Amino acid sequence: MKMSNHYLDSAIQTFRKVVILMPNNADSWNHLGICFQGDGKILKNRKYYFDRARDIHLWKKDTPILLKHDE
């Protein structure tokens, strides 16, 4: 499904705020990865977000967070 850039950028901003406020929310990390997958141009970060969601879900614990800055 293709989203317009406006909606996709808005979703990315929203999920980034959520993961900052709630770093152990696996769903938000997963949705952030989906947003980056849909973006098509920022593919390198999506694996990090999917892995973070998986770690929270599987081990039910906090894992190190290395926030990446926009390029």
Number of C-alpha atoms within 10 A of each C-alpha: 3 7 11 8 11 8 11 16 14 12 16 18 12 13 19 18 13 16 17 12 10 12 19 21 17 22 17 22 26 20 19 26 24 16 21 21 16 17 18 9 8 13 13 11 13 21 15 19 20 19 15 24 23 16 16 18 15 9 9 11 10 13 13 8 11 7 10 8 5 5 4
